[in-house]
Amino acid sequence: MVWIRTTMSLKPSKIYFGLLIVVLTIASTACGASQASMPLGTKIPMEKPTSNTMPTAESASLAPSATSTIQVTLSATAPVVTVTAVTGDLSIRTGPDISFDAIDKLKKGETVPVLARSIMDGWIQIGIPSRTGETGWISIKTNHSIVNGNLLDLPRIDLVEWNVGSYLRNCTPHQLIVKPGDKILQPVSDTTGNRAWFPPGSYSVYDLDMAGQPMVASLRVLAHSDFNILKDGDRYQWDCPLN
C-alpha cells in the first residue's frame, strides 16, 4: 500500500510538468511566428501628437504664416497747387513768355492744377483743359488769376527752347490764311487766335472772307520782327489794338 500511494503522488507532478513544457513551446512558437510575419524596416505607428506638441522645422516651413508676407505701398503725395482765372480768359501759350504762340485759353472761373514753374518768374505750366495730355504756360503777373498753394514746392523748368522767327497778327475783321502752311489767322476780335508764330521765310496772306480769296499781303518773315496785317480783301486799312 505504501508503493501505491507513492506512485499516485508522483503522477500528477509528471503530468503538470509535461503540460508546462507544452505551453511554453506553443508560446515560443507563436512569438517567433509574429516576429517572422513583420518585415524588416517596418515602422510601428506612433500615437499622433496632441495640439500641444511643437511642430518640427520641416512641417513648420510648409505651413504658410499669416504674417510671413507684408506688402508695403509707398505713396508720394505731390504738393497741390492750383490756379484760377478770375477776371477773364487767360491765354495758354507754348512757352513761358508772350513771344510764344497762344494755343488755347483758361476760361474765366476754371481752376486747374499747376504742374511746374519756369525760370522766367511769373509763368506757370498747366494741363490744357480742352486737350487731354497737353500742357501750356500762362502768366500770373497780373491780377487776372489766383494761385492757391506754394509755387516753390513745384519743380522748376530751367531749359526753354526759344522761338526763332516772328509773329504775324491779323488786325482786320476778316479771317485770313497764310501760305505756305495754311495757318489761319482769326479776326482781330479773337485776341489769341489772330496771332501766330512763323519761322523765317516768305509768306503770302489771303482773305478767306472774300470771294476768290484775294491776296492781301506778301512778306518775308525775319527773326524777332513781328508783322501786323492791316488790310483786308476789300483794301480797307485797319489799325491794330495796342494790347
C-alpha positions in Angstrom: 0.0 0.0 0.0 2.8 2.3 0.6 4.1 1.9 -3.1 0.7 2.6 -4.5 0.4 6.0 -2.6 3.9 6.9 -3.7 3.0 6.3 -7.3 -0.2 8.2 -7.1 1.6 11.2 -5.6 4.3 11.4 -8.3 1.9 11.0 -11.3 0.3 14.4 -11.0 3.7 16.1 -10.9 4.8 14.5 -14.1 1.5 15.5 -15.8 1.8 19.1 -14.7 5.4 19.3 -15.8 4.6 17.9 -19.2 1.8 20.4 -19.7 4.1 23.3 -18.7 6.6 22.2 -21.3 3.8 22.1 -24.0 2.5 25.6 -23.1 6.0 27.1 -23.2 6.6 25.5 -26.5 3.4 26.9 -28.0 4.1 30.4 -26.7 7.6 30.4 -28.1 6.4 29.2 -31.5 3.7 31.9 -31.6 6.1 34.7 -30.7 8.5 33.6 -33.4 5.7 33.5 -36.0 4.6 37.0 -35.1 8.1 38.4 -35.5 8.6 36.5 -38.7 5.4 37.9 -40.2 6.6 41.6 -39.8 9.1 42.6 -42.5 12.4 44.2 -41.6 12.3 48.1 -41.6 8.5 48.3 -40.9 7.7 51.4 -38.8 5.4 50.9 -35.9 2.6 53.5 -35.9 3.1 56.0 -33.1 0.5 58.0 -31.3 -0.4 61.2 -33.1 0.9 64.3 -31.3 -1.6 66.3 -29.4 -2.3 70.0 -30.1 0.3 71.0 -27.6 3.1 69.1 -29.5 5.6 71.5 -31.1 5.8 71.0 -34.9 9.1 70.1 -36.4 11.2 72.5 -38.5 10.2 70.7 -41.7 6.4 70.8 -41.1 6.5 74.4 -40.0 8.2 75.5 -43.2 5.3 74.0 -45.2 2.6 75.8 -43.4 2.0 79.4 -44.5 2.0 82.1 -41.8 -0.4 84.9 -41.8 2.4 87.4 -41.1 5.1 85.8 -43.4 4.5 88.4 -46.2 3.9 92.1 -45.7 3.1 94.3 -48.7 4.1 97.9 -48.4 2.9 100.5 -50.8 4.8 103.7 -51.0 2.7 106.7 -52.0 4.4 110.0 -52.9 2.0 112.9 -52.4 2.8 115.7 -54.7 2.1 119.3 -53.5 -1.3 120.6 -54.6 -1.1 124.0 -56.2 -3.9 125.3 -58.4 -4.6 128.4 -60.5 -8.0 130.0 -61.3 -8.9 132.5 -64.0 -10.9 135.2 -62.1 -11.4 138.3 -64.3 -11.4 136.8 -67.8 -9.9 134.2 -70.1 -6.1 133.6 -69.8 -4.0 132.8 -72.8 -2.3 129.5 -72.7 1.0 129.6 -74.6 3.5 127.1 -75.9 6.3 128.6 -73.7 6.8 130.9 -70.7 6.8 134.2 -72.5 4.4 136.4 -74.6 6.6 135.7 -77.6 5.3 132.1 -77.7 2.1 131.1 -79.5 -1.2 131.4 -77.7 -2.7 127.9 -78.4 -5.7 127.9 -76.1 -7.5 129.6 -73.2 -8.0 129.0 -69.5 -11.6 130.3 -69.3 -12.9 132.6 -66.6 -13.9 130.6 -63.5 -11.8 127.5 -64.5 -9.4 126.0 -61.9 -6.6 123.6 -62.9 -3.6 122.1 -61.1 -0.2 123.7 -61.6 2.4 121.3 -62.9 5.7 123.3 -62.8 7.1 126.8 -62.7 9.6 128.5 -65.1 12.9 130.1 -64.5 11.0 133.1 -66.0 9.3 134.4 -63.0 5.6 134.8 -63.2 5.0 131.9 -65.6 3.5 128.5 -64.6 2.9 125.3 -66.6 -0.6 123.7 -66.6 -2.5 121.0 -68.3 -4.7 122.3 -71.1 -8.3 121.6 -70.1 -9.6 121.0 -73.6 -6.6 118.9 -74.8 -6.0 115.8 -72.7 -2.3 115.1 -72.2 -1.1 118.5 -73.5 0.4 121.3 -71.4 1.0 125.0 -71.8 2.1 128.1 -70.0 0.1 131.0 -68.5 1.3 134.3 -66.9 0.4 135.1 -63.3 2.0 138.5 -63.4 -1.4 140.3 -63.4 -4.4 140.2 -61.2 -6.4 138.1 -63.7 -5.5 134.9 -61.8 -5.4 133.5 -58.3 -2.8 130.8 -57.3 -3.6 128.6 -54.3 -0.6 126.8 -52.8 3.1 127.3 -52.6 4.7 127.5 -56.1 8.2 127.0 -54.6 7.1 123.4 -53.8 6.8 122.6 -57.5 9.6 121.6 -59.9 11.3 124.4 -61.8 11.9 124.1 -65.5 15.1 125.9 -66.5 15.6 124.9 -70.1 13.3 126.7 -72.6 13.5 126.3 -76.3 13.0 129.8 -77.5 11.4 130.6 -80.8 13.5 131.8 -83.7 11.1 133.6 -86.0 8.3 136.2 -85.8 4.6 136.7 -85.3 2.0 137.7 -87.8 -1.0 139.5 -86.4 -4.3 140.0 -88.1 -5.6 143.5 -87.5 -8.6 143.2 -89.8 -12.2 142.0 -89.1 -11.7 139.3 -91.8 -10.4 135.7 -91.4 -7.0 135.4 -93.1 -5.0 132.4 -94.2 -1.2 132.3 -94.5 0.6 130.2 -97.1 2.6 128.0 -97.2 1.4 126.2 -94.1 -2.3 127.1 -94.5 -2.3 128.6 -91.0 -5.5 130.6 -90.3 -5.4 134.0 -88.5 -8.7 134.7 -86.9 -10.3 138.2 -87.0 -8.9 140.9 -84.7 -11.7 140.3 -82.3 -10.2 137.0 -81.3 -7.3 138.3 -79.2 -5.5 134.9 -79.2 -6.4 133.3 -82.5 -5.5 136.4 -84.6 -1.8 136.0 -83.9 0.6 133.1 -84.9 4.3 132.4 -84.9 6.1 131.7 -88.2 9.7 130.6 -88.8 11.8 132.8 -91.0 10.7 132.6 -94.7 8.5 134.1 -97.4 4.7 134.0 -97.0 1.6 135.2 -98.7 -1.7 136.2 -96.9 -5.2 135.7 -98.4 -8.6 136.9 -97.3 -10.9 133.9 -96.6 -14.0 136.0 -96.2 -13.8 137.4 -99.7 -14.8 135.7 -103.0 -11.8 134.3 -104.7 -9.7 134.7 -101.6 -7.6 137.7 -102.8 -4.1 138.2 -101.5 -3.7 141.0 -99.0 0.0 140.8 -98.2 3.2 139.3 -99.3 6.1 139.4 -96.9 9.4 138.0 -95.8 9.5 136.9 -92.1 12.7 137.5 -90.2 13.8 136.5 -86.7 12.2 138.6 -83.9 10.4 141.0 -86.1 6.6 140.9 -85.7 4.3 141.9 -88.5 0.8 143.4 -88.4 -1.5 142.8 -91.3 -3.6 146.0 -91.7 -5.5 145.4 -95.0 -8.3 143.0 -95.8 -9.6 141.8 -99.2 -11.7 145.0 -99.6 -8.5 147.0 -99.4 -9.7 148.7 -96.2 -6.9 149.9 -93.8 -7.2 148.9 -90.2 -5.4 149.8 -87.0 -4.1 147.2 -84.6 -5.1 147.4 -80.9 -2.3 148.3 -78.6 -2.8 145.1 -76.4 
